[in-house]
Amino acid sequence: MAIKQLSETLINQIAAGEVIERPASAAKELIENALDAGATRIDIATAGGGKTLLRVIDNGCGIGPDDLELAVRRHCTSKLDDNLLDIRTLGFRGEALPSIGSVARLTITSRPAGASHGAEIGVIGGKLQPVKPAAVNQGTVVEVRDLFFATPARLNFMKTERAEASAISDVVRRMAIAFPGVRFVLSGSDRTTLEFPSTGDDRLARIAQVLGREFRDNAIEIDAEREGARLTGFAGVPTFNRGNSLQQYAFVNGRPVQDKLIWSALRAAYAETIPQGRYPVAVLSLAVDPEVVDVNVHPAKSDVRFRDPGLIRGLIIGAIRQALAQDGDRASTTGASGLMRAFRPEPQRPNGGWTASSSPYRPMGFDAPPRGFSDAPQAAFAEMATPSARAPTFEPEAIAVSQPEKSHPLGAARAQLHENYIVAQTEDGLVIVDQHAAHERLVFEELRKGLNSRPIPAQALLIPEIVDLPEDDCDRLINHAAEFSRLGLGIERFGPGAIAIRETPSMLGEMDAVGLVRQLADELAEWDTANGLASRLDYLAATMACHGSVRSGRRLRPEEMNALLRQMEATPGSGQCNHGRPTYIELKLSDIERLFGRS
């Protein structure tokens, strides 16, 4: 079969299949071009989920008439020199505009700063239109109509207009978080207008615009650096979690990414603090030398590859865990919001509909007393109506032996309800503590501290277990043999392609040692770190803590309740138990006053 050169149009359509998967992909490329042009305001308009219309207007530096024709040709860019390792812009391939133009009706109108007028060029299904003068403000207007009209088969793989519009909204949200100093406006006939005003350098304010005010109240700041890599951003307290991962955002050198290494590290950082099936809320920004990260591994630039993935994974896990240890013991404000909703009275809706006698605004004596009240109970209140000669008093000895200061974060214990919940008074509100969940966390942290401070006792196997593995896996396991030995797992080489297991952690009792070693080998092959054994030991410590902590139904003396509160204040992560549930709920005095209509 003879080899032939593909036509330019077909080449561009093939490239479009890689770069432009859906309308959201085109929106992402156009917004990146606007940001690289130095725009401070970007307006995006859509129709038909972006398939009918996608328009991006920016106030950036603009494109001159002489450069417009080059802008729509493949592999033409102003953002890259000869060094592919030094990429400091969002776009650099030079494939976005020609790829869009090969499958849609593309029009670009632009005017650089200082120019008297602008220019316009069009590309329809890969065919270039001549450049002509145009009236336009400084900046660039890119209009894409009838996306994929030149390749109608691609339209069969598009989702509904609502789904495509939602995907574009997600792209705009990610870009808005990455660039808080830029104003974004997303509008169109297929959506409600979405606007993110500029917040300057206040990144948390921009994140609150995207994720909601609740995240701002429950966010912990992250700022850590290791070997030239710096991690900044905000992570939610463990009790502020969601049922999916849609509110997890990651950026590498300002570029939004969907990287499995970062998501895996985020899950590991919140291990033992979030229930299974729940996801933390986090916005992480990683700044590294462009030469140690490859952003060119995927045409859409959504995946990246790090030269030292172990360094990045360790930085993320360590930074988040340190931040949680310093500030992660506070409960999320969602607990107080739920408590407020529970206290709020529900409107009465009698089965028979509205009647005058059931109205809460009826005059006194209009009808019979409300249901649930009878003459006998009311008589008890009538007896108390007569004023007494003097008000009852309480002697100091009858209250408590010691009254700790309310200035502590968790305040001073005042009562125990249902032999399980401690009510404490703080300077500006009250705290309700689940005594079993709180003590469970304290015991777990003590056990884990003991595991980390000394080698784990090991039990020798009467007959060593032999595991057959690829030679590369054997080498990686032996390189970490000293680390495993400290955790109670003794391994050594047993000829080519085999590992002998001679000791296992005594805490685990009878276990599948072969399965554990295979799991550790898989982790080392993918992440160059093995956390499976440590996770099992942590799980066992959590189980022991659950069975060895203060049980529900036990009465506690005031001294015991206050001692529990003080221990919680001194223990990292005491805001949630080992299963990820909150250990206490805080209700501010302002919330209580609002319940009674005082404010």
Secondary structure as UniProt FT lines:
FT   HELIX           8..19
FT   HELIX           23..36
FT   TURN            37..38
FT   STRAND          41..47
FT   HELIX           48..50
FT   STRAND          53..58
FT   HELIX           65..71
FT   TURN            74..75
FT   TURN            84..85
FT   HELIX           96..103
FT   STRAND          105..111
FT   TURN            113..114
FT   STRAND          118..124
FT   TURN            125..126
FT   STRAND          127..128
FT   STRAND          132..134
FT   STRAND          139..145
FT   TURN            147..148
FT   HELIX           152..157
FT   HELIX           161..178
FT   TURN            180..181
FT   STRAND          183..188
FT   TURN            189..190
FT   STRAND          194..196
FT   TURN            200..201
FT   HELIX           203..211
FT   HELIX           213..217
FT   STRAND          219..226
FT   TURN            227..228
FT   STRAND          229..236
FT   TURN            238..239
FT   STRAND          241..242
FT   TURN            246..247
FT   STRAND          248..252
FT   TURN            253..254
FT   STRAND          255..257
FT   HELIX           260..269
FT   TURN            270..273
FT   TURN            276..277
FT   STRAND          279..280
FT   STRAND          282..287
FT   HELIX           290..292
FT   STRAND          293..294
FT   TURN            299..300
FT   STRAND          305..306
FT   HELIX           309..327
FT   TURN            328..329
FT   HELIX           333..343
FT   TURN            351..352
FT   HELIX           356..358
FT   TURN            360..361
FT   TURN            364..365
FT   TURN            371..372
FT   HELIX           375..383
FT   TURN            384..385
FT   HELIX           396..398
FT   TURN            406..407
FT   TURN            409..410
FT   STRAND          412..417
FT   TURN            418..420
FT   STRAND          421..426
FT   TURN            427..428
FT   STRAND          429..434
FT   HELIX           435..453
FT   STRAND          458..468
FT   HELIX           471..479
FT   HELIX           481..486
FT   TURN            487..488
FT   STRAND          490..493
FT   TURN            496..497
FT   STRAND          498..505
FT   HELIX           506..508
FT   HELIX           513..527
FT   HELIX           532..548
FT   TURN            552..553
FT   HELIX           558..570
FT   TURN            572..575
FT   TURN            578..579
FT   STRAND          584..588
FT   HELIX           589..595
FT   TURN            596..597
//
